Amino acid sequence: GQPSVQRWDGGPGCTNYAQYTNCINPASQMAARGMTASTALWDWNPTTGVLSMTGMFNSASSLSSQSMGPMVIGDKVTDLTIDTTTNTTSAATYNCIEGNFLSGVGANGCLNTSIGSDFTDSSSAAYNVGGNANCVVRTIGGDDTSTGNVRTLMSTAGGGGCDPGDGAFNLWEVVQDDTGAGGELIISNNTDLFAAGVNYLTFEREPATANADTGNGAPDIAFPVDILANDRFDPANVTVAITTPPNPVLGSVSVTGSPGPAAGITVTFTATSSASGTAFFEYTINDGQGVSAPARVDITILQIGANDVSGTTTRNKPVDVLLSYPGYTNVSISFAAPSAGGTVTLNGQSAHWVPDPGYAGAYPYTNTFDYTVTDNDGVLPPSTGEVSITVTNSSPVAGDTTVTLSTQGVAPDTASYPFDAATLAGNVMGDAPSTVTASNQTNGSTTISGTTVTFTLAAGFYSGTASFDYTISDGDPGDPEDATGTVTVNVPDVAPVVANATGSTASGTATTRTMAVTAGNGPLSAHSAPAVGTAVGGTCAVTAGAGTNSLTVQFTPNAGFSGSGSCQISVNDADGDTGTGTLTVSVAAAPATGGGGANLLPGGGGSLDAWALSLLASGLWLRRKRRAA
């Protein structure tokens, strides 16, 4: 416990580094030679005899015969501890700077290191020292080896060798301890500080230091504020004085146990009932060696206590409601009985409430219960808040509906209808998470994805009525509610259509036409083969296109027929409906000829016209009649 400023003297009267070749001055900054000033802070515990250091301790020594010569060697140590009771020491790191040596310098230098012939290596090593472990050989770097310890912290008697039996630090002892009276602490490797080869450390007390702090306060509650934790002082007898009190509108500060040992001093801040925001006060400490400069303490005024909180849930579903108790840290929490039954337990910082599964009242309803926060440290009084939970219930509703699904031109088992139960007008899915199932399928089957039921017709069912039931079940744990609706699927009966066609030809000449076919129920491939119905003036035949949407029909006129001929073509779809179309053909008469000879009558051109044939026939009739007479 006693902080100090360290000063290292290398010999009697060594107060000026420039005057003595054997001086060691850790405060010197010799950047040109790789040395920086020490930043170490030392603490001395007179009870345990342990001297500990935090930060970096840097020492420098001259090896030349002239002061401040260029031949400088240094030892750098961090987080060093010297135990004068057990005669051991330890450090986190050690760095040896060999410096820039002139030729001819002896080889016994850094860490009792054999520097070698180059004299310019810069070496470093991590180490942990203590007892006989100090005597092992350590490789520093390059051609350098170590057989000793930190040169500036060990006896230089006998060339600074390591004692393999007792260790290098067994010579450190307390020569003078006047810290209690505000004097110096001196430790050395020899009680005769003026003897040759003696090293010693001299420490002076550091004055008390107060540092800025922060803390919390609360209305009407005395909040402890640990202002001494980051201060430096002799803890044996400390006086804490409030030099600037807080604004009385915001609060007040009190100190108990002062003056006295630091462990018994308590500082508390009490905010007024209406206080909010921030407040501050300033204080000093006096440990008998002087008064510190004032330090400021900033206080954040908390609105502490158990706040009322609320949550929502649905029928039979447990819920966690986050509790709120600002200002409390190490706490215990207890609950009163819920007003609407069920059970409540603590889950982390939340109230976990499980509803009563036997509740048979109306919805929505509100369940309330109190919770009490108790400060396990005994600083804050218990505080009580209320938890309010609103419980709702959304029961499923599943309505009936009718949809249309066509099989025109397609196979029934490829015709599907996706029905989304969540989007049907009037439907209610109930408390989440909801599920949808299907049953009682007629003339088809169902598959389900989420809330969608996809209905597919059965193979061979081309027209008529199909249906299925669907059920919505809500997510109420233990006892879900459900509702069922029916979806009626109408499959229209659609007859095929064979389009009429027309054409023309000459008497005795066949002609071909196409007739378009529109499918009825089922694919065209499932329709019947085209049938030829009544023909007028000729014959018909379907020559191509059966099972497609285009039939090729040939009409052949009867011999000698002329005028309007026709025939009917029929197709049946998969469920037996018939579609009929008519092909109408205009047949032109063939022209009359006389075989190509001379005209038998005056004015003829070699062909018998109708008048000549009539006259000839009359003459033949009269001739037969005379013979008969």
HELIX and SHEET records of a PDB file:
HELIX    1   1 TYR A   17  GLN A   19  5                                   3    
HELIX    2   2 ALA A   31  ARG A   33  5                                   3    
HELIX    3   3 CYS A  110  ASN A  112  5                                   3    
HELIX    4   4 GLY A  131  CYS A  135  5                                   5    
HELIX    5   5 ARG A  151  LEU A  153  5                                   3    
HELIX    6   6 ALA A  157  GLY A  160  1                                   4    
HELIX    7   7 THR A  179  ALA A  181  5                                   3    
HELIX    8   8 ALA A  262  GLY A  264  5                                   3    
HELIX    9   9 PRO A  412  THR A  414  5                                   3    
HELIX   10  10 LEU A  524  ALA A  526  5                                   3    
HELIX   11  11 ALA A  610  ALA A  628  1                                  19    
SHEET    1   A 8 THR A  88  SER A  90  0                                        
SHEET    2   A 8 THR A  81  ASP A  83 -1                                        
SHEET    3   A 8 VAL A  50  THR A  54 -1                                        
SHEET    4   A 8 LEU A  41  ASN A  45 -1                                        
SHEET    5   A 8 GLN A   2  ASP A   9 -1                                        
SHEET    6   A 8 TYR A 200  ARG A 205 -1                                        
SHEET    7   A 8 LEU A 185  SER A 188 -1                                        
SHEET    8   A 8 GLU A 173  ASP A 177 -1                                        
SHEET    1   B 4 MET A  56  SER A  62  0                                        
SHEET    2   B 4 VAL A  72  THR A  78 -1                                        
SHEET    3   B 4 THR A  93  ILE A  97 -1                                        
SHEET    4   B 4 SER A 123  ALA A 125 -1                                        
SHEET    1   C 2 ARG A 138  GLY A 141  0                                        
SHEET    2   C 2 ASP A 144  SER A 146 -1                                        
SHEET    1   D 4 ASP A 213  GLY A 217  0                                        
SHEET    2   D 4 ALA A 295  ILE A 301  1                                        
SHEET    3   D 4 GLY A 277  ASN A 286 -1                                        
SHEET    4   D 4 THR A 239  THR A 244 -1                                        
SHEET    1   E 3 ALA A 222  PRO A 224  0                                        
SHEET    2   E 3 THR A 266  ALA A 271 -1                                        
SHEET    3   E 3 GLY A 251  THR A 256 -1                                        
SHEET    1   F 4 VAL A 309  THR A 314  0                                        
SHEET    2   F 4 SER A 383  THR A 392  1                                        
SHEET    3   F 4 TYR A 365  ASP A 375 -1                                        
SHEET    4   F 4 VAL A 331  PHE A 335 -1                                        
SHEET    1   G 3 VAL A 319  LEU A 322  0                                        
SHEET    2   G 3 SER A 350  VAL A 354 -1                                        
SHEET    3   G 3 THR A 343  ASN A 347 -1                                        
SHEET    1   H 4 THR A 401  THR A 404  0                                        
SHEET    2   H 4 ASP A 482  VAL A 491  1                                        
SHEET    3   H 4 GLY A 464  SER A 473 -1                                        
SHEET    4   H 4 THR A 435  THR A 442 -1                                        
SHEET    1   I 3 SER A 416  ASP A 420  0                                        
SHEET    2   I 3 THR A 452  LEU A 457 -1                                        
SHEET    3   I 3 GLY A 444  SER A 449 -1                                        
SHEET    1   J 4 VAL A 497  VAL A 498  0                                        
SHEET    2   J 4 THR A 511  THR A 518 -1                                        
SHEET    3   J 4 SER A 550  PRO A 557 -1                                        
SHEET    4   J 4 GLY A 538  ALA A 544 -1                                        
SHEET    1   K 4 ALA A 501  ALA A 506  0                                        
SHEET    2   K 4 THR A 578  ALA A 588  1                                        
SHEET    3   K 4 GLY A 563  ASN A 572 -1                                        
SHEET    4   K 4 ALA A 531  VAL A 536 -1                                        
END                                                                             
